[in-house]
Amino acid sequence: MFQIYLKGQAEELFDSLAQKVIEGTFNKDEGELYKKIRKAIQQLETNPRYPGLNSHEIDVLTKKYKVRIWESYLENKRSGARRIFWIYGPESQEITIVAIEKHPESGAKAYQNINLEIAPVKKKTKSKKKK
Protein backbone atom coordinates (compact mmCIF):
# COMPACT_ATOMS: atom_id res chain seq x y z
CA MET A 1 0.00 0.00 0.00
CA PHE A 2 1.21 3.49 -0.85
CA GLN A 3 0.51 6.70 1.06
CA ILE A 4 -0.73 9.37 -1.37
CA TYR A 5 0.01 13.09 -1.07
CA LEU A 6 -1.26 15.92 -3.26
CA LYS A 7 0.71 19.11 -3.92
CA GLY A 8 0.03 22.55 -5.33
CA GLN A 9 -2.58 22.77 -8.06
CA ALA A 10 -3.56 19.09 -7.67
CA GLU A 11 -4.29 19.58 -3.97
CA GLU A 12 -6.22 22.81 -4.62
CA LEU A 13 -8.34 21.18 -7.33
CA PHE A 14 -9.14 18.10 -5.25
CA ASP A 15 -9.93 20.14 -2.11
CA SER A 16 -12.17 22.48 -4.11
CA LEU A 17 -14.08 19.57 -5.64
CA ALA A 18 -14.37 17.81 -2.28
CA GLN A 19 -15.77 20.97 -0.67
CA LYS A 20 -18.37 21.33 -3.43
CA VAL A 21 -19.38 17.69 -2.99
CA ILE A 22 -19.75 18.16 0.78
CA GLU A 23 -21.81 21.33 0.27
CA GLY A 24 -23.83 19.81 -2.57
CA THR A 25 -22.92 22.70 -4.88
CA PHE A 26 -21.11 20.70 -7.57
CA ASN A 27 -22.26 20.41 -11.18
CA LYS A 28 -22.30 17.15 -13.14
CA ASP A 29 -18.80 17.58 -14.60
CA GLU A 30 -17.29 18.46 -11.21
CA GLY A 31 -18.96 15.46 -9.57
CA GLU A 32 -17.66 13.12 -12.27
CA LEU A 33 -14.14 14.54 -12.06
CA TYR A 34 -14.12 14.17 -8.26
CA LYS A 35 -15.15 10.51 -8.55
CA LYS A 36 -12.46 9.86 -11.18
CA ILE A 37 -9.75 11.45 -9.05
CA ARG A 38 -10.80 9.45 -5.98
CA LYS A 39 -10.84 6.22 -7.99
CA ALA A 40 -7.39 6.93 -9.45
CA ILE A 41 -5.99 7.72 -5.98
CA GLN A 42 -7.37 4.43 -4.66
CA GLN A 43 -5.76 2.56 -7.55
CA LEU A 44 -2.43 4.36 -7.03
CA GLU A 45 -2.55 3.46 -3.33
CA THR A 46 -2.93 -0.22 -4.16
CA ASN A 47 -0.84 -0.53 -7.31
CA PRO A 48 0.66 2.40 -9.27
CA ARG A 49 1.00 0.06 -12.25
CA TYR A 50 -2.68 -0.89 -12.25
CA PRO A 51 -3.47 -1.53 -15.95
CA GLY A 52 -6.37 0.96 -16.13
CA LEU A 53 -4.10 3.81 -15.01
CA ASN A 54 -1.69 3.15 -17.89
CA SER A 55 1.10 4.67 -15.77
CA HIS A 56 4.26 5.54 -17.66
CA GLU A 57 7.26 7.77 -17.20
CA ILE A 58 7.36 11.05 -19.14
CA ASP A 59 10.99 11.41 -20.19
CA VAL A 60 10.71 15.09 -21.18
CA LEU A 61 9.42 16.04 -17.71
CA THR A 62 11.91 13.74 -15.98
CA LYS A 63 14.75 15.58 -17.72
CA LYS A 64 13.22 19.00 -17.00
CA TYR A 65 12.64 18.41 -13.26
CA LYS A 66 15.50 15.94 -12.66
CA VAL A 67 13.20 13.50 -10.89
CA ARG A 68 11.24 10.65 -12.47
CA ILE A 69 7.80 11.99 -13.45
CA TRP A 70 4.99 9.53 -14.06
CA GLU A 71 1.70 10.08 -15.86
CA SER A 72 -1.45 8.07 -15.23
CA TYR A 73 -4.78 8.19 -16.99
CA LEU A 74 -7.64 9.85 -15.19
CA GLU A 75 -9.77 9.76 -18.32
CA ASN A 76 -9.28 8.37 -21.79
CA LYS A 77 -10.82 8.50 -25.25
CA ARG A 78 -12.35 11.96 -24.89
CA SER A 79 -11.32 15.43 -25.86
CA GLY A 80 -9.22 17.05 -23.14
CA ALA A 81 -8.84 13.81 -21.19
CA ARG A 82 -7.12 14.52 -17.88
CA ARG A 83 -3.95 12.98 -16.57
CA ILE A 84 -2.39 12.69 -13.13
CA PHE A 85 1.32 13.50 -12.92
CA TRP A 86 3.13 12.03 -9.93
CA ILE A 87 6.44 11.09 -8.39
CA TYR A 88 7.51 8.39 -5.99
CA GLY A 89 8.29 9.75 -2.53
CA PRO A 90 9.26 11.58 -0.52
CA GLU A 91 9.76 8.30 1.36
CA SER A 92 9.46 4.64 0.47
CA GLN A 93 5.87 3.50 -0.21
CA GLU A 94 4.76 7.10 -0.80
CA ILE A 95 3.50 8.84 -3.94
CA THR A 96 3.05 12.57 -4.44
CA ILE A 97 0.58 13.78 -7.07
CA VAL A 98 2.16 16.94 -8.47
CA ALA A 99 -0.43 17.94 -11.08
CA ILE A 100 -3.78 17.06 -12.60
CA GLU A 101 -3.86 18.39 -16.14
CA LYS A 102 -5.52 17.89 -19.48
CA HIS A 103 -3.53 15.62 -21.74
CA PRO A 104 -1.14 17.81 -23.73
CA GLU A 105 -1.31 17.94 -27.49
CA SER A 106 0.99 15.52 -29.23
CA GLY A 107 4.33 16.59 -30.63
CA ALA A 108 7.83 17.43 -29.50
CA LYS A 109 6.74 20.39 -27.36
CA ALA A 110 3.64 18.76 -25.92
CA TYR A 111 4.72 18.84 -22.28
CA GLN A 112 6.29 22.32 -22.20
CA ASN A 113 3.21 23.93 -20.62
CA ILE A 114 2.91 21.36 -17.85
CA ASN A 115 4.00 22.98 -14.58
CA LEU A 116 4.60 20.64 -11.69
CA GLU A 117 4.89 21.26 -7.95
CA ILE A 118 8.04 19.24 -7.30
CA ALA A 119 9.25 20.72 -3.99
CA PRO A 120 9.44 18.01 -1.31
CA VAL A 121 6.34 17.24 0.70
CA LYS A 122 6.59 18.61 4.19
CA LYS A 123 5.24 16.06 6.59
CA LYS A 124 3.45 17.15 9.70
CA THR A 125 5.31 16.03 12.77
CA LYS A 126 3.54 14.91 15.87
CA SER A 127 3.94 17.39 18.66
CA LYS A 128 5.09 16.05 21.99
CA LYS A 129 2.73 16.46 24.89
CA LYS A 130 3.88 18.81 27.61
CA LYS A 131 4.09 17.34 31.10
Secondary structure as UniProt FT lines:
FT   STRAND          3..6
FT   HELIX           8..23
FT   HELIX           28..46
FT   TURN            48..49
FT   HELIX           51..53
FT   STRAND          56..57
FT   HELIX           59..65
FT   STRAND          70..73
FT   TURN            79..80
FT   STRAND          82..88
FT   TURN            92..93
FT   STRAND          94..102
FT   TURN            108..113
//
